[in-house]
Amino acid sequence: MWVLLEDFLLVSMGMGIGVVLMCILNVGKEADYEMKQLEESEDN
């Protein structure tokens, strides 16, 4: 029973880390896009 609970906690922790990484990557991609737009607007 303890092994089952431990496995469930590890799986849910891994899923949580995956979601956090996806959010960080998405925010980074949005920031890159904003920087590109800012540089293009400064050139014009």
C-alpha positions in Angstrom: 0.0 0.0 0.0 2.8 2.4 0.9 4.5 1.6 -2.4 1.4 2.5 -4.4 1.1 5.9 -2.5 4.7 6.6 -3.1 4.4 5.9 -6.8 1.3 8.1 -7.0 3.2 11.0 -5.3 6.2 10.6 -7.6 4.0 10.6 -10.7 2.0 13.6 -9.6 5.3 15.4 -8.7 6.6 14.6 -12.2 3.5 15.9 -13.8 3.7 19.1 -11.8 7.3 19.7 -12.8 6.3 19.1 -16.4 3.5 21.6 -16.2 5.8 24.2 -14.6 8.5 23.6 -17.3 5.9 24.0 -20.1 4.7 27.3 -18.5 8.3 28.6 -18.2 9.0 27.7 -21.9 5.8 29.4 -23.0 6.6 32.6 -21.1 10.1 32.6 -22.6 8.7 32.2 -26.1 6.2 35.1 -25.5 9.1 37.2 -24.1 11.2 36.5 -27.2 8.3 37.5 -29.5 7.8 40.7 -27.5 11.5 41.6 -27.8 11.4 41.0 -31.5 8.3 43.2 -31.9 10.1 45.9 -29.8 13.2 45.8 -31.9 11.2 46.0 -35.1 9.2 49.0 -33.8 12.5 50.8 -32.9 13.9 50.2 -36.4 11.0 52.0 -38.0 
